[in-house]
Amino acid sequence: MATYSRLTRVAAPLSDVWEFHSKISGLEALTPDWMNLRVESVTGPDGEADPEILESGSEIRMSMRPFGVGPRQHWTSVILDREADDERAVFRDEMRGGPFEQWVHIHRFIADGDETIIDDNVEYELPGGGVGRRVSPLAVVGFEPMFRARHRKTKELLE
């Protein structure tokens, strides 16, 4: 699988950064407007609608229409793992039924004094079998502006 990674240092404590990223409102705030995100539903691991915290097993059904072009792309993101302590926090989500053949996003947050290092790592594969696998590294052209905007917005909202 191809990978994409981006690191950012935020002048905010780990607890604040973790809390922000643990809620659906964080996802909505960080998704650039040009992605035209629509959260269709959020379900907690126990079936609860609209849980406050996205725990392991939570499912987010959403759609996007980047730049308003083409049909809406629908998928479900499932929180697979989630853990935190005083020094670091991490959660991993997987796209199911979406525009990528495979998509696993690992969000790491590392305390560094009163600041936090955010490390986004995405392992992905474009559809199309062998051709999709060969051209998957080119998707960075779309990922870079989206993740740059997400990290910039995180700094803006939390610093």
GIJO-V537266 format. One record per pair of residues at least 24 apart in sequence whose ideal C-beta (glycine too) atoms are under 8 Angstrom apart, sorted by the first residue. I is the first residue (numbers start at 1). J is the second residue. If there is no record, write none. Layout:
# GIJO-V537266
i-><I I>
j-><J J>
This chain:
# GIJO-V537266
i-><1 1 1 1 1 1 2 2 2 2 2 2 2 3 3 3 3 4 4 4 4 4 4 4 4 4 5 5 5 5 6 6 6 6 6 6 7 7 7 7 8 8 8 8 8 9 9 9 9 9 10 10 10 10 10 10 10 10 11 11 11 11 11 12 12 12 12 12 13 13 13 13 14 14 14 14 14 14 14 14 16 16 17 17 17 17 17 17 18 18 18 20 20 20 21 21 21 22 22 22 22 23 23 23 24 24 24 27 29 29 30 30 30 30 31 31 32 32 32 32 32 34 34 35 35 35 35 36 36 36 36 36 36 37 37 37 38 38 38 38 40 54 54 54 55 55 56 56 56 56 66 73 73 74 75 80 84 86 87 99 100 100 100 100 101 101 101 101 101 118 118 120 120 120>
j-><102 123 124 125 133 136 123 124 125 133 136 137 139 121 122 123 124 120 121 122 124 139 140 143 144 147 119 120 121 122 119 120 144 147 148 151 117 118 119 120 117 118 151 154 155 112 115 116 117 118 115 116 117 118 154 155 158 159 114 115 155 158 159 114 115 116 158 159 111 114 115 116 86 87 88 89 109 110 111 116 116 158 89 109 116 118 154 158 84 89 109 154 157 158 91 107 109 53 54 82 91 52 53 54 50 54 60 60 153 157 149 150 153 154 64 150 145 146 149 150 153 66 67 64 65 66 146 64 65 66 67 68 72 62 63 64 62 63 64 72 74 79 82 91 79 82 80 81 82 91 142 98 99 98 99 104 109 111 111 127 124 125 126 127 125 126 127 128 132 151 154 147 150 151>
